[in-house]
């Protein structure tokens, strides 16, 4: 499995695999992307950990209406995530970050 962090108000768009853009017709299913119950708070920004299957090489993410409204006038249209991380790198990041970790169960 591979992982990435994604801020509140951002969503996953297109997904790439070795053969190019993910085709639900060819794979006969959507890509396995799961939002985990763990997030980081960093500078008033909540970033959720997501898990993706090994076949995924790259993801396009984009701000939803909520993120666009809270951003400055120079909002970003979309971002390509090309450096997905493994479980060991997630643990290293959680142990070395100055951000605050939170699980979904501990939210108020």
Protein Blocks (a to p, Z undefined) as FASTA:
>chain_A
ZZddddehiacfddddfklpadfklnopacdddddfbdcdeehiacddddddfklmbdcd
dddfklmmmmcfkbcfbdcdfbdcdfklmmmmmmmpcbdcddfklpZZ
